[in-house]
Structure formats: structure tokens, C-alpha cells
Amino acid sequence: MAGIGSKKVDERRKKFAKYIAQGMTKYPAAIKAGYSENYAKSSSCKIMENVGVAKEVAKLNKHIECAEIMNVSEIQKRLTSIARGEDQEECIVIEGQGEGISQASLFKKKVTPKDQLKALELLGKANMLFIDRIIKTDEVPQIIDDL
């Protein structure tokens, strides 16, 4: 059993950390984690100051942040899908209904050739297909002065 001041995080504290990482404030997070209303009201700040809880919140926040950032594979899959014309984009189309009344509706259309070309360009750059190669030689040019 964890004693006072222990760095071990028990299940309630883990739940509390999870709710804090999800954006809840301390008091509701403490109640949802299983603490009584009285304890949550008086001690939710103390729970948050616990070293183990703080580390758990930091770990969860880092995991959430990593999940929100695309990795290289995801970027390449998305660009490939656009380059192949498989993606569709939503556009809002306003149609006249007569008598000065119009209605907006969503319309899906394929990506434009311009967007496909841009995706191909970005994929090519990422895979170093368009690198200018300069041939280096060890010869130093000689300047001949005929004056």
C-alpha cells in the first residue's frame, strides 16, 4: 500500500490524471475519479500537487500531443491519395430557389489537377527526386593572361 508522500500513483489518482489531461478542472475530475465531494472540494489541489499525479498528467499530455501530430507515413499516404485523385473536397454551393430565395448545400468534388500536381511535387521533394546534382572535380581552372 502506498504511504503518504509515496510517488506510486494509485488507481484513483491515475483516473484523476486522465480527466485532467482530457481538460477537466480539478474538482470535477476528483469527483469523477471516485473521491467524495467534500474531499474533492478541500483537497483537489493537493492531489494535483502530488509528484506521481503530475508525472502521469505530463505523460498523458505528451501522448495526446503525439497522437495529434501526423507522422511521415500519414503525410505520405495523404499526399499519395491526393496525387491519385482519390480525395474529395467539400464545397458549399448556393442555389437559387426562385423569388429571391437561395439555399446552400454541400457538394463533393474531386481534387483539381493543380492540387494533384502540388501533391506530386511535395512527394517528389520528400523522396529527393528533384535534387540538383553538381559534379565536383579536383581540378582548379587556370587563367591564361595573354596581355
JOBEL-V922960 format. One record per residue. N is the residue number from 0. NEAR is the number of other C-alpha atoms within 10 Angstrom. D_LAST is the distance of its C-alpha to the last C-alpha in Angstrom with 1 decimal. Layout:
# JOBEL-V922960
{{N,NEAR,D_LAST} {N,NEAR,D_LAST}}
This chain:
# JOBEL-V922960
{{0,6,96.0} {1,9,93.3} {2,7,94.3} {3,7,93.3} {4,9,89.7} {5,12,88.9} {6,13,85.5} {7,16,87.1} {8,18,87.1} {9,14,90.4} {10,11,90.8} {11,16,91.6} {12,24,88.6} {13,17,86.4} {14,19,87.8} {15,30,87.3} {16,30,83.6} {17,20,83.2} {18,20,84.7} {19,23,82.6} {20,20,79.4} {21,14,80.6} {22,11,80.7} {23,15,84.3} {24,13,85.4} {25,21,87.1} {26,21,90.7} {27,17,90.9} {28,23,88.8} {29,28,91.3} {30,18,94.3} {31,17,92.7} {32,19,91.9} {33,14,95.6} {34,19,96.2} {35,11,99.2} {36,15,98.7} {37,11,99.9} {38,12,97.6} {39,21,94.7} {40,15,95.3} {41,10,95.5} {42,16,93.1} {43,21,90.4} {44,13,87.9} {45,10,89.0} {46,17,88.5} {47,18,84.9} {48,11,84.3} {49,17,85.3} {50,15,82.3} {51,20,83.1} {52,24,83.4} {53,17,80.1} {54,14,78.3} {55,21,79.9} {56,22,78.9} {57,14,75.3} {58,15,75.3} {59,18,76.7} {60,18,74.3} {61,13,71.4} {62,12,72.9} {63,13,73.4} {64,10,69.8} {65,11,68.4} {66,10,70.6} {67,9,69.2} {68,9,65.5} {69,10,64.3} {70,10,62.9} {71,10,60.0} {72,9,62.4} {73,11,64.2} {74,12,61.0} {75,17,59.9} {76,12,63.3} {77,15,63.4} {78,21,59.9} {79,18,60.9} {80,16,64.0} {81,22,62.2} {82,23,59.5} {83,15,62.3} {84,16,64.1} {85,12,67.2} {86,17,67.3} {87,14,69.0} {88,11,68.7} {89,12,71.5} {90,12,71.3} {91,11,73.8} {92,12,75.0} {93,12,77.1} {94,11,79.5} {95,11,81.7} {96,9,85.4} {97,7,86.6} {98,6,88.2} {99,6,85.3} {100,8,85.6} {101,11,82.7} {102,10,82.4} {103,11,79.6} {104,11,79.3} {105,11,76.9} {106,12,75.0} {107,12,73.0} {108,11,70.0} {109,14,67.4} {110,18,64.0} {111,15,61.5} {112,13,58.7} {113,10,56.3} {114,15,58.1} {115,21,58.1} {116,14,54.3} {117,15,53.8} {118,21,56.0} {119,17,54.1} {120,16,50.8} {121,16,52.3} {122,18,53.7} {123,13,50.4} {124,12,48.6} {125,12,51.4} {126,11,51.0} {127,10,47.2} {128,10,46.8} {129,10,43.9} {130,9,41.5} {131,7,37.8} {132,6,36.6} {133,6,33.1} {134,5,32.1} {135,6,30.7} {136,6,28.6} {137,5,27.8} {138,6,24.3} {139,6,21.5} {140,6,18.4} {141,6,15.3} {142,6,11.9} {143,6,9.2} {144,5,5.7} {145,4,3.8} {146,3,0.0}}
